[in-house]
Amino acid sequence: MKKIFKKRILIPVFALTIFITGSAFKSDFFEIAKQIEIFTTLFKELNMNYVDETNPGDLMDNAIKNMLNDLDPYTKFYNEQDVEAERIRRTGDYTGVGAKIRTLKDKLVVVEPYKDYPADKAGLKAGDEIIEVDGIKVDGYEDDASNLLKGAPNSTLNVTYVRQGKTNTTTLTRSEIEINAVPHFSMINETTGYIVLQKFNAKASMQTEYALKDLKAQGAKSIILDLRNNPGGLLREAINIVNLFVPKGQLVVTTKSKVKKYNKTYYTKNEPVDTEIPVVVLINGRSASASEIVSGALQDLDRAVIVGARSFGKGLVQRPKKLTYGTQLKVTISRYYTPSGRCIQSLDYWNRDENGNAVRIKQENYHEFKTKNGRKVYDGGGVFPDEALETTKNSAITDAILNSQAIFDFATQYYYNHQIEDINSFQFSDADFNAFKTHLKNSSFEFETETEAALKKAFEVSKTENLNEDIQKEYNALLQHLNQTKIQAVDQNKTQLVNLLTDEIVKRYVYREGLYDYYKVNNQEIKTATQILANPNKYNRYLN
C-alpha cells in the first residue's frame, strides 16, 4: 500500500517538474522545486504516520484551497464535483429538480423553486427543509447532500421535508433544466422595452439579441437593460452584447497581464442590431465582472445612460486550466480595461489590512479618464452610474442582514401568514417593517462594526497591561452605545431593507417571473430610467 501511495505522489510531482522547466518561470525553478519537494515529503509522512486515519484527498483539497486563499477570491481549485458545478454555471443546462438549494449540515433548504419545473410541480416551496432523499438522511451525509437530488432525466426520487414544523413527503421526477440568461423581457409602456439579463452564460448574447429584436417589433423606441445582481460570466458574451448596440470593429475591452500572450484587445465582430436606440443600463453593488464590461463599455462609448448604484468593482479576468484527474484551476491571469483605459477593480488583494482583508482602493487614488464625448469617468471603484440612486445602494449593515438568513426567513413566515389578492399593489408597510425588526432581534443575526472590533481588540490589549479594571465600565458603556447605534442603523437603512424584503416576499407569491412584472409598476430604478428615456433632451444631456 505504501509503495502505491509513493508512486501516486511522485508521478504528478515529476510531471509538474517537467512542466516547470519548460515554462516561463525558469528563474524561479529552484525555489518552486524546493517547495514542492518539502510539501511532498511532508504530505507523505503525515499520511503514513498520523495517529488516526487520514483522507489524502480531503487533506490535499484543503491544502490547495487554503494556499489559494492568500490570493484573490477568484483563483480557485475545482475538484471533479466542482468542475461539473462550474460547467452548469457556464452553460445553464443540467438535469435535476429545478430549484435553487442551500446546503446546510443537517438539511437542504429550498431557496427558490423554478416555475413549472419538478420541484415546483411536486409542491415544494421556498423555505422547505429537505431532511431525507430516497431514504438517505441529509443529517450525517458525508458528501455534498445536494448531489442526492441529481440524476438521470425522468428518474424519480422521494423527499421528506419540513414546512412550518410539519413533516411532509413528495415525489419528484427529474428533468432537463435550462437556466435562461434572460428570464424576462417585455414592454413597460408603448415605447419602452425592458430586458432582464441575469447571467452571462453561453446563451446570454443570443437571448438578449432575441429579446431586443422582439421588443423592437412590438414598437420599442428605447430599451432598459437590467444588470442588477448579475455576477458576470463569459467575457465573449459581454462583448457580443455590447456589439448589439455599437458598430462592428469597436474596441470593447483590453486585458493586460504579466504573461505576454494574455495581453489582448477585444473588438466587436458582428453587425449591430441598433446603434441609435436610446438605452439605460441598471446596475447595483452586486453587478460584477461581465456586467461591468457591458455597463463600462457602453458608458465609455456614450452609448447608454447608467442608472443605479456603483457596481461591485471586479476588474480581474480568470481562465480555467485543466489539471490531472479531471480537476481544474481557475486562475486570475489579467486585469481588464474599458475603452477609455480605466480598470475598475475596487479591492486590492495584494495589500491587506491587519485582519487579512483586502483593502478598498481609496478615492484619492482614483484616476480620471474621458468617455468618447469627453465626459469624466474614474477607475478604482467599480462603474459609477450617471444617475445614482440611494435606494439602490446597500450599506454595510444592509449587506450583513442580506447575507444572513433574516430576510429569507422573515419572507417565509410572511408568506404563510398573509393572503395577498393583487401582488402588483403590494406595499411593505411600517407595521411590516416593525415586525421585521422584532424578527431580527429574536434571530441569531449579529453585526460587528469596525469600531466595535477595534474596541474589543483594544480592551484585550488592556488586559495584558493590567489596565482592564480601570476601563471596564467605559468599555461596557461604549458597547451599549454602539448596540443602540446599530439598532438605529436598521431604521436609517429602511428604504434598502424594504426593497430587499419586498423582492423576497413577491417571489413567494408569483415566482421570479412575477417579480419583474412587479418591478415594472413599482420599482424606483425602472421609474427613473423610464423618465429619462421619455425625455430625449434629458437623455442626451447625460451623454454630452
N, C-alpha and C positions, 0 to 999 in steps of 0.2 A: 504493500500500500504506500509506504514512504517513497519507494522508488518512482512509482507512478506520479505521486504528488510532486516530486522534484522535477520530473520531466515536464509536467504541466506549467510549472513556474518558469523553468529555464528556456523552454521553447519560445514563448512570447517575448521574453526579455532579449533573447538572441535576435529575434525578428525585429524588435524595436531598436536594438543596437545597429543593425544593418540600415534601418530607416534613417536613424540619426546621422550616420556617417555620410549618407547621400543627400542630406537635406541642406537647407541654407544656414543651419546653425552649427557649422563645423567648429567655430570659435568657442562654442560652449560645450563641445563634445565631452571633454574630460569631466567637467563638473556634472553634466547630466548623467554620464555613465557611472560616475562615482555614487551619485544619489540613488540611482536605480539599483545598483549593487547593494547598497546599505539597506534599502527598503526590501529587496528580495530576500536577503538573509534574515532580516527581522521577521518578515511575514512567514517564512518557513519555520523558524524557531518557535514563533508564537503558536502556530497551528499544531506543531508537533509536541510541544512541551507544556502548554497551558493546562492548569489543573482540571478544568471542565472541558467538555466537548465544545468545539467551535464550529461555526459555519463559515468556511472560507469565502463563499460567495457574498454573504452579508457583510463580512469584515471588509472585503475589497470594495464593495459597493459604497459602504460608509466612508472608507478611507479616501476614495476618489472624490466623492461628493463634498466631503469636508475640505479637501485640498482646493477645490474649485470655489468654495465659499469665500476665499480671500480675494477672488477676482470679482468681476461684475456678476449680477444675478442671472444673466442671460447665457453665460457659458456653462453648459450643463452636460452631464454624462447620462446617457439613456441605456438602461439595460433592455433586454428583449421586450419586456412588457411596456416600458416607457416608449420604445420605438413605435409600437403599434398605436399607442395613445397619440403620439405626435403625428402619425400618418392620418389618423382620423381628423385631427385638428386641421391639417393642411387640405385634405380632400373634402371633408364634410360628409363622408359616407361611412356607415358601419352597420353591423347587424346587432340589434339589441331591443330594448323595451321602449325607447323613445322618451327618455326623461333625463333631466339633469339631476345627478345624485351626489350627495355629500357623504363621504365615508367616515364614520366615527368608529371608535373602538368596539362598541357593542351593538351598533345598528347602522343601517343605511337610511339616510333621510332624503325623502323626495323633495328636491328644491323647486323643480318646475317640470310638470308633465307637458309634453308637446301635444298640441291639439290633434286628435284623430289618430294618434299612434298607440301602440299596445298598452302602455301604462295608463293612458287616458281612457281607452276603451274598457279596460279592466276596472275602472273606477278609482284608481289611485289619484290622490290629490297632494298638493304641496303641504308639507308638514307631516305627512305619514311617515312612520318609523318602521322600516322593514327589519324584522328580527330573525327571520328564518327564510331560506330559499331552498326548495326541494328537500326539506327535512334537515338541511345543514344550518346550524345556528350561526348567526353572524358573530355573536359574542364568543371570543376564543378562537375564531378562524384566523389562522396564521398568515395567509397571503392576503392580497387586496380583495376584500369581500365583494367589491363591485363587479369583479370578474364573474361572480356567480350568475349575474344577470345576462351575461353574454352567451352566445351560442349560435347554432345554425338557423337559417331562416325557416320559419314555420314550426320550429320546435317549441314545446310548451314548458312552462315552469310554474310551480305553485309557490306563492309567497304568503308569509304570515306577517301582518303589520299591525301596529298600534296607532289608533286615531282617537285623540281626546280621551285617552285612558282605557279604551275598549279594544280588545284584540279581535282582528278580522283575518279572513283568508280570501284569496282570489287567485285565478289562473290567468296567465298571460301567454300570448303566442308571439314569439319574437318575429321581427320583420326587418327588412332593409330600411335603414334610417337615412334620410337625406337632409342635411342641415343647410338651409339656404343662406347664402351670404346676404341676400336682400329678402328679408322676411316680409316686407310690406312696401307697397308703393300705391299711391292714389292721388286724386285731385283734392286739394284743400278748398279751393273755390274754382270759379270758372276759368281762371287763367294761371293758377299756381299749382305746380306738381310737387309732390313730396316723396322722396326716396329715402328709405332707411337702409344703410349699409352697416351690417352688424359685425362682419369679419372679412378679412382678406384671404379667403381660401381660393382654391383653383377655379371656382365659379364666379368670383366677385365681379370681374370686369364684364363677363358675358351677361350676368344677370342685371348689372347696373345699366348696361347698354340697352338691354331689352326693355327695362323699366323706363328709361329716358325716351326711347322711340315710341313706346306705348302711350306715355303721358303727352308727348307732343301730338300724337294722333288724336288724343282726346281734347286737344286745344290748349295745352300748357304753353304759356308765353314766358314763364320763368320757373326756376327749379330751386327747391330746398333740398340739400343733400345732408342727411343727418349722420354724423360720425361720432356722436356722443357714446361713450362707453365702449368704443371699438378699440380693442387692444392691438390691432395690427395683423400682420401675417406676411404674405408673399410680396416681395418687392416688385416683381414683374406685374402683378395685378394692380398695384398702386400706380405704376407708370401708365398702364393701359387705361385706367380710369381717368387720370389727368388728360390722356390723349382724347377722350370723348369730347373735351371742351377746348382743346388747343390744337393748333395745326401740326401736321407731320413734320418731324425734324426739330422739334423744340426740346431744348435741354430741360430735364425734369429733376435729376438728382446726380450728384457726384459722390463717389466713395473714395476715401483716402486711407491708406494702410502703410505699415512698415514693410509689408511684403509687396513688391512692385506689381505683381500680377493681379492684385486685388484693387489697384487704383483704376477705377473705371468711370466713364461718363455714360449716362443713360439718356437717350433721346426717344421721343415718340416716333413710332414706326408706321402708324396707320393713318388713314384719312379720318378726321374727326366727325362726330355726329352733328355738332352745332358749336361754332366758335363765337356766336353772338348772344345766345340766350342768357339773360341775367341769372346769376347763381349766388345763393347764400349757402355757406357751409356751417353747420352747427358742430361745435366741439366743446369738450369739458376736460376736467382733470384726469379722466380715465380714457381719453383719446390718445393713443400712443403709436409709435413706430410708423407703420404704413399709413395710418390716419394722418400723421404729421407730415409725411411726404406729400400726400394729396393736398391737405389744407395749406401747408407751407409753400408748395409749388404754385398753387392757384393764387395765393396771396402775393407771392413774389412777382408773378406774371400779371398781376392786377386783373385776374380773370374771375375772381369771386370775392364777395364780402364775407369775412369770417365773424361769426356771432357766438357768444357764449362765455366760456372761461378759459384761462390759459391751459394748454394741453399738458400732458404728462412730462414730456421732455426726454424722449428716448431717441438719441441720435446715434445709436450703435447698431451695426449690421452683423448678423450671425450667418454662419454656413455650417451645414451638417457634414461631418466627416465619418465615414464608415470605419468601424473598428472590427476586431475579430469577434467570432461567435455571435453575430447578429446585433452587437451593441453599436452605439454611436456617440460621437462627441459633437455637440453643437457649440461652436467656438466663435467668440467675437473676433472678427477679422479686420474691421474697419469702422470708420465713422462716416455718416452720410451728411451731405451738404446740399441745401436747397439752391435753386437757380441763382439767387443773389449772392451765394457764397457762405451763408451762415450755417453753423452747426447748432442744433437746438437741444443738445444734451444738457440736462439740468443738474445731474448728480455726478460728482467727481469720485469715482470708486477707487482712485489711486491715492487719494488723500482723505483720511477718515478721522472722525473725532475720537475722543477718549473712550467712547463706548463701542468703537469699531464700526460706526455707521458712516456711510458715505456722506460727504458734506455737499450742500447745495451751492452751486456757483453763485457768488454774490453779485448783486445788481451793479455795483460799481465796476465789476469786471466784464460786464456785457460789452459787446462791440456793435457799432452801428453799421447797417447795410442799407442799400436802396433797392426798392422794387423797380420794375420796368418803367413806371411813371415817375420815379423819383421819391416815392414815399419812404419814410424811415421805418425800418424794421430791425430787430435785435436778435442776437444769438444768446445762448447760455441758459435759457429758461423755458423751453417749450415754444409753441406758437402762441403769440399774443393775439387775441381777437381784435378786429377792427371796432366791434361794438361789444364791450364787456358787460356782462350781466351778473350782478351779485347773487341772484337766485341760483345760478349755475355753479358758483364757486363753493367748494367744500372746505371747511376749516379742519383743524387737527382733530377736534372733538367729534365733528361730524363723521370724519373718516374712521375714527376709532369705534364709534357706535355702529357704523355701516359694516365694519369688518367683524364686529361681534355678531351674535345671532339675535340681538334685541329686536331689530326691526322685523326680521323674518318671523320670529316667534310671536310678536305682537300682531302681525298681519294674519297669522294662522288663527289666533284667538278671535280676532275681529271678524273674520270670515264666518266662523261658526256661531257668532253671537249677533250678527246683523243681516237683515234682509234688505237688499237694495233693488228697487224696481228699475230705475233708469241710471245705469252706471255713468253715462256721459254727463249727468248733472250732479254726480257725487262730489262733495267737498268735505275735506277733513276738517272737522270743527275744532273750536277751542276746547270743548269738553273732551273730544277725542285726544287732543294733544296732552291734556292734563292726565288722562288715563294712561297715555304712553309714558309720561314722566313717572307715574306710580309704578308702572311695569318695569321701567329702567331701574328704579330704586330697589325694587324687590328681586331683580335679576342678579346674576353674578358679574354684571358688567363693571369693569374697573378701568379708569383712565388716569394715567400718571403724567402730569405735565412735566416739562423740562425743569421748571422751577422746583417742583416737588422732588424730582430726582436729585437735583443739586443740593437741596436742603438735607435730604436723607444722607447723602454722601458726606456733607459737612458734619452732620451730627455723629456719624460713625467715626470720623476722624477725631472729633472732640472726645470720644470715649477713650481713645488711645492716649490722649493728652490729659486725661482726668479732669476734663472741663465739663463733662456732660451734666453734672448736678447743677451747675450754675445756669446752663442754658436750656434745661429740660422744659421748664414752664414756657419760656419764649418759643421754643420749638413746637410744643403742643399747640400753642395759640396760633402760630403761623400755619400749621397744618389745618387747624379748624377753619381758619380764614380761607385757605386755599380750597378746602372742600366746599365752602359756601360759594366761592368764586366759580367752581366747576358746575355747581347747580345753576348758577346764573348763566353760565356759558351755554347750557342747553336752551334756555329761553332766547339768548342772543342769536342762536343759530336755528331758530324756529322755522324760518322760511325753507331753508335747505332740508331740514329734517321732515317737514311736512311734505315736501316734494318726494322724498325717498319713500316715506310711508305710503303716500298716495299711489306711487308706482307699484309697490309691492301688493297693496290691497286690491287695486284694479285688476292686476293679473290673476288674482284668485277667482274673480268672477267671470272674466272674459278672455283669459289667456293673454299671451303676449300680443297676438294679433289685435285684440280689442284695445290693448293699451295704446297702440299707435293711433287708433280712431279717437281715443280719449284725448291724446295729445293734440290732435288737430283742432279740438274745441277748447281745450283748457290750458295747454302748455304755453308759458310766457315766452320762451325762446322762439317757438314757432310763430306766436303772435307778432313778436318783434321782427322776425325775418319776413313775414308776410307784409308788414307795414313798410319795410324798407323796399321790398320788391314792387309794391304798389305805387311807389313814388320814384320815377326814373331819375329825377334831379337829385334826390337824396342818395339813391344808389350810386350814381356817378360821382357824387361828392366824396364818398368813401374811397373810391378808386383813383381819384385825382387830387 
